[in-house]
């Protein structure tokens, strides 16, 4: 991985960890089963608009 993208990688990991924790708390509190898509959705909604556009490949 290029050094310039390391901040992006670390930020996405941190956002994913927070989303997993949040969804897990909701699952325990509400007794509702969640899917991986719910975590992905939570991370995507929290992304700032300044993130680079996704690229193919």
C-alpha positions in Angstrom: 0.0 0.0 0.0 1.3 3.4 -0.8 2.2 5.6 2.1 -0.1 8.4 0.8 -3.1 6.2 1.2 -2.3 5.0 4.7 -4.4 7.7 6.3 -7.4 6.6 4.2 -6.9 2.9 5.2 -6.6 3.8 8.9 -9.6 6.1 8.8 -11.8 3.5 7.1 -10.7 0.8 9.6 -11.6 3.2 12.5 -15.0 4.1 11.0 -15.7 0.4 10.5 -14.8 -0.4 14.1 -17.2 2.3 15.3 -20.0 1.2 13.0 -19.6 -2.5 14.2 -19.7 -1.4 17.8 -22.8 0.8 17.2 -24.7 -1.9 15.3 -23.7 -4.5 17.9 -25.1 -2.3 20.7 -28.3 -1.8 18.7 -28.6 -5.5 18.2 -28.3 -6.2 21.9 -30.7 -3.4 22.9 -33.4 -4.1 20.3 -32.9 -7.9 20.0 -33.0 -7.4 16.2 -30.5 -9.3 14.0 -28.4 -7.1 11.7 -26.5 -8.0 8.6 -23.1 -7.0 7.3 -24.9 -4.6 4.8 -26.1 -2.6 7.8 -22.5 -2.0 8.9 -21.5 -1.1 5.4 -24.4 1.3 5.2 -23.4 2.9 8.5 -19.8 3.4 7.4 -20.9 4.9 4.0 -23.3 7.3 5.6 -20.6 8.6 7.9 -18.0 9.2 5.1 -17.2 12.8 4.5 -17.7 14.2 1.1 -14.0 15.0 0.9 -13.1 11.4 0.5 -11.6 10.4 -2.8 -14.0 8.9 -5.4 -13.9 5.1 -5.6 -11.9 3.6 -8.4 -12.3 0.4 -10.3 -9.6 -2.2 -9.9 
